[in-house]
Amino acid sequence: MAVEKRQRDRRYEDYMTNRILAIFTYAFLLILGLMFAYRMYSSIDTMFAIQKVLYVVAAIAAAGLVASIIWELVGAKRELKVICGRNLAVACAILAVCAFCGAYFTSNGIRMMYVFVPITCALVLVYLLYPRDFFFTALVMACAAVLLWYMSRATGAGFIWTRGIKAGKALYGTIAAIVLLAAYIVALLKLKKSNGVLKIKGAEREIFPKGAHYLLSLITAGVTALMVLAGYICGGTAAYYLVFATVAYLFVLAVYYTVKMM
């Protein structure tokens, strides 16, 4: 029994190691592809060709996403295998987003993907290595940092708001963020009452592990809402510095959870 348990633990450790290496390799290859596409956009002779290629890649990745989901749902289960429907679905989704944004927004989209790829891969690593409650906290803070960065470019400095399309989008983003954070807080309270278990179609599924820090998650949601409101009300300069405050807050939480896991 003890020997079988050690073998299972060893297989799981090897699987996690290979999965993490696959994530870093995939992110590296995506960045290389984005750099190549950005270079092609710098020349008038190749910019239209690379745009068409990116649209084709986005379509192929979207088809791969659908096929991977079908494989995961109806195909044979591949336990502790890096190449499986679930992992391929995530890889195809990231590739589809990168290719479509690079094609639709051209060079500006490529620059956005330079940020999107590391953030997404970091969130995947957090999902794999840390408790589920910290993953949702990291996801909320990452989305808030992106929104605050957009506000820093779309709104005016100080308390004077810039009129225009970008400022209007910043307002809509702020409203959407507050609504989503309110829904997130309601979901946290519901999960706390049910000890992290959620009933889906009559079946119970554990969303948060036992001993999850609901109070810390609720405080984080409140702090995030205040940061988003402050970023929009106080203007672009404040929003810019709040991006760094968000990252610093997330770093402190990461250190806390890392120490707690030791």
N, C-alpha and C positions, 0 to 999 in steps of 0.2 A: 504493500500500500504506500509506504513511504517512498519507495523507489519510483512508483508510478507518478506520485505527486511531484517529485523532483523533476521527472522527465517532462511532465506537463508544464511546470514552471519554466523549465529551460526552453521548451518550444515556444512558450508565450513571450519570453524575453527576446528570443531570436526574432520572432515575428515583429515585436515592437521596434527592435533595432532596425530591421530591414524596412519597416514602414517609415520610420523617421528619416533614414537615408534616402528612401524613395522621394519623400517630400522635398528634402533639400535639393536633390538632383533635378526633380521636376521644376522647382522654382528657378534654379540656375538656367535650365534650358529655356524656360519661358522668358527670362530676362534677356538671354542671348537672342531669342527670336524677336523680342520687342526692339532691341537695339538694331538688329538688321532691318526691321520694318521702318524704324525712324530714319535710318540712313537712306533707305529707298525713297522716303518722302522728301528728302532734301534735294532731290533732283527732279526736274520737270519731266525728264525722259522716262522715269520709272515710277513716279508717284501714282499714276492712274492704274498701272499694272499691279502694284503692290496692294492698292485698295481693292481691286477685284479678287486678288488672291486671298486677302483677309476675309472677304465676304464668303468665299468658298470654304475656307477653313472654319469659319463660324458655323456654316450650314452643316459641314461634316461633323463638327463637334456636337452640335445640337442633335443630329441623328445618333451619334454615339451615346449621348446622354440618355435618349429614349431607349436605345438598345440595352444599355447597362442597367437601367431601372427594370426593364423586362427580365433581364438575366437574373437580377437580384430577387425578383418576386417569384418567378416560375422556374428558374434554372436550379441546377444542383448546387447545394451549399458548399462553399470552399472555406472551411474553418481554418483560421490562422494562416491564410494565404494573402499575400499582398495584392496579387492580381485577382480581383473578384468584382462582382457587379457594383457593390457599394463604393469601393475605392475608385473604380473607373468612372462611375457617375460623377463623383466629385471632381476628378481630373478633367473630364469632358466639360463640366459646367464652367470651371475656371477658364479653360481654353476658349470656350464659346464667348464668354464675357470679354476676354482680352481681345480676341479677333474682331468681334463686332464693334467694340468701342474704338479699336484702332482703325477700322474701316469707316465707321460713321463719323467720328470726330477727328479723323486723320491724325496729324502729329500731336495735337492736344490730347487726343485719346490715348496715344502711346505714353505720353508723360503721366497721365492719370494712372495708367496701368503699372507704371514704375512704382507707384505707391500701393496700388490695389494688391499686387501679387505678394509682396512681403507681409502685408497685414493679414491677408487671407491665409497664407501658409502659417503664420504665427498663431492665428486662431485655431487652425487645425491641430497644431502641436499642443496648444493649451487644452483642446478637447481630448486629446489622447493621453496627456500626462497628468492633468490636474482634475480635481473634483468638478462635477458638473455645475455646481453653483458658481464657481469661479469662471468657468467658461462663459456662462450667460452674463456675468458681470463684465468680463473682458469684451464680449460682443457689444454690450451697451456702451461701454466707454469708447470703444473704437469707432462706433457709429457717431457718437457725440463729437469726437475729435475731428472726424471728417466734416461734419456739419459746421463746426466752429471754424475750421479752415476755410470752408466756402464762404461763411459770413465775413471773415477777415478780408476777403477779396471782393465781396458783393456789396457790403454796407459801408457807409462813410465813417470817418474817424469821429471820435467823441459821441455826443448824443444827437448829432444831426444825421438822419438816415438819408441815404441816396435814393432818389426816385428812379425807377426804371425796372426793366424786366428782371435783372439779377437780384435787386433788392426785394422785389415781389416774391421771387422764388425762395429767398432766404426767409421771408415771413411765413410762407407756406411750409417750408421745411421745419421752422420752429414750432408751428402749430401741430404739424404731424408728429414731431418728436415728443411734444408734451402729451398728446393723446396716446401715443404708443407707450410712453413711460407710465402713464396712469393705468393702462391695461396691464402692463408688466407688474405693477405694484399689486393690482387686484389678483393676478395669477399667483404672485408670491404668497399673498395672504391665504389663498385657497390651498396652495401646496403645503403651507405651514400647518394648516388645519388637518390635512390628510396625511401628514408625515412624509411629504414628498412623493406620494403616489397619486396618479391620475387615472381615472377610468376612461378607457377608450373602447367604445363598442362593447361594453360589458366586461372587458378584460382590464385588469389592473397593470399599470406600467409605472415603474419607478423613474421619475424625472430627476429628482434631487436625492442624493444619498442620505442615509441616516447621519445625523450630526451636522447637517448643512447649516451655514451661517445665514439664516433668514434675516436677522436684524442687520447684519452687515450689507446684505444685498438690498434691503429696503433703504438703508442710509445712502448707499451708492446711487440708487435710483433718484432719491431726492436731491443729492448733490449734483447729479447730472442734469436734472431739470433746472436747477438754479443756475448752473453754468451756461446752459443753452439760452435761458432767458436773459442772463446778464450779457452774454455775447451779442445778442440781437439789440437789446436796449442801449447798451453802452457803446456800440459801434465796432468798426473793424479792428481798431487797435486793441481794444479789450479782448475781442474774440481771438485775435492772433496769440496773445499771451495766455489765454485760457486753454489753447491747444496744448501748450507745454505743461500747464497745471494738470490737465487731464492725463497726459502721459505720465507725469510724476506720480499722480495718485494711483494709476494702474500699476506702476512699478512697485510702489510700496505694498500694494495688495499682493503682487506676485511674490515679493520677498516673504510676506507673512504666510502665504499658503505653502511656499517652498519649505520654510522652517517648520511649519506644522506637519508637513508630510514626512519629515526626517525622523 
